[in-house]
Amino acid sequence: MSDSPVFRSPVLTSYTAASTDAPLTLSDETPTSRTLLRASPGGPTADHLGVAYGASRVDGDVLVAGSRVDEWLLIGPAQAVADRVAELPTEEHVSVIDWTHGRAMFRLTGEPATGALEKVCGLDWSDDMTPDGAVVSGSVAKVSCDVIRSDRGDAPSYLILCDRSFGQYLFDTLIDAADEFGVDVNVNVNVKA
């Protein structure tokens, strides 16, 4: 979309990247399109999406996450998300809310990611409790967040979503929590939406 507005990251601080072989990476993925769907309990949308509350799966280019009961978050390229929404059954009322500009989203990836999260969150990040595909909500550094485990190859990887106004604080806090492990930071401050 060439006429898209410039997207401004909630992370305004400049960071110097660590070495490219750092065991952890923290990236600002806020510009990635996110759409929240709310549907009737037990309706056809739930069957169509095929994702239960607390779980997620990749469907083509779109990550579909069951973030609440009868509520899903679709994450991916804007056109792919729009196409996925257009495929929804039409026989029930579904609320469709664009969350792209209202929520910050960060990705923490690498073997030490669970150790970094344990420093700022009281949830159990063991593979038994939060395996690849798990979706949880909780306090991360005293900020209400949704966290989706979406591994990258063999490396644990977590998408962390919060209200945009907490973006800079949470990003800085995650850097501090990950610093002892060695972290590479990636911020795209101004990109096309």
N, C-alpha and C positions, 0 to 999 in steps of 0.2 A: 504494500500500500504506500505509494509515493506521497500521498497527501496526509499521512499520519502525522500527528503532532510529535514534537520532540519529547521523549520520556525523560523525566528527571528522577534520578535515583533518590531514595530516602537517605542514602549514605553520601554525605557531603564531604567527608574527610578524604584527603589523598593518602594513599598507602604505598609504601615501597615494597614491592614483591620480594618474598624470600627466594631462596634458591628453587629452581624448578623441580628439584628432587625432594622437596619437603614431604614428609609422610602424611600431611593433612593439607587439604585445600578448602578455603572458605570463599565462596563466590556469591555475589549479589545477582540473583536471578529474578528480581522484581519485575523486569520488563516482560517476562514470559506471560502469555495470556492465561487468565484464570477466570472461570465462570462457575458460580455457585448455582446448583439446581435444588429446588425443594418440590417434592411431589406428595400426592396422597398416600397415606399408609397402605402398603400392600398393593399399590396400583401397578399398572403395566410398565411404568418407567423403571421401577425396581427390577422387574424381570428383564427388561430391555438392556439395562446397564450391566446387570449380572455381578454387581459388587455389593457385598454386605457392609453394614456399619463396622468400622474398625479395620477394614481391609482395602487394598487397592490392587489395580492391575493396569498394565500398559495395553491399550487398544489402538493399534496403529501408531500414530505419533502423539496420542493423547493418553495422559495418565488419568485414570478415573479412580477417585478416592471416596470411600464411604465415610464422610467426616462426622455425621450425626445420623440418627435414625431418620430415614426418608430424606436424606440430604447428601448430595454428592458435590465434589469439587472436580472440575475438569481442567487439566493443566496441559498446555502444549502450545504449538504455533497457532496464532489467531485464527487462520482459515481452517485448520484441522479441528479446532474446538468448535467453531461456528458450524462446520459440516456435521459434527457429532451431535450438536444441539438440534440441528434441522432434521436429524434422523429419529428423534424421539417420537413415541406414539402420540397421537393427537387426541385420543379419547379421554384424557384427563387434564386437569389444570396443573401446569408446572410453572413455578416461579423461576425465572432465569435472571441472575444478577451478575453483572460484570464486576469482578473483584480485582481486576488488574491494577488499577490505580489506587485502590483503597487499602491494599494490604502489601506489606513488604514480604519478600520471599528470599531466603538464603539457602545455600546448599553447603553442607559440611561433609567432606568425603575423605576417607582414609581409615586405616586400621585403628588409629588412636581416637577416632571420632566419638566412640562410646565413652571413653575416659574423659574427653573434654565435656561432653554433655552431662556426665555424672557430676561434674564440678558445679553446674549451674541449674540442675534439675533433679528432683527427687524421684523420678520415674525409673523403673527397672529397664535398662537398655540391653539386657542379655538376649541372646538369640531366641531363647525359649519364650520370653515375654514380648519382645518386639522383633519378630523375624522380618526378613525382607517382605515388603508389602503391607506391613502393619501401619495403622493410622491411629494416633493418640492425640489427646488434648491435655495440656497441663501448663504449669508455670515453668518457664525457662527464664532464669534470672529475674524472677518476680514479674514477668510479662506473660499474659495469657497467650498461649501459642497452640497452633496445630502443627504436629510433626508427622511427616510421612517418611517411612523408611523405604527408600528407592535405590537399592544398591547399584553401583557402577561396576560391572564385572564381578570380581571377587572382593571388592572393597566395600565396606559398609558406607552408605551415603544417606543423609537425612535432609529432607526439605523442611525448613522451619519457617512457618508463616505467622506473622503478627500484624497488628494494626500498624499502618504506615508511620504514624507519629512516634512509635517506639523503635523505628528502623535503625537510626544511627546508634542509639543506646545499645540495642541488642547486638548489632554487628560488632561494636567495640567490645562488648562483654564476651562474645564468642571468640574474638581474637585473643583476648586476655586468657580465657579458659584453655584455648588451644596452644598458646605460646610455648608452654613447656615441652610440647611434642614437636614443635617446628611446623609452621603453617605458612602456606603461600596464599596470598589474598588477591582476589580478582574483583574489581568494581568497574562496572560500565555506567558512568555517571550520566551521560547523555546519549541516548540511542533512539531510533525510531520505534514507536509502539507497534 
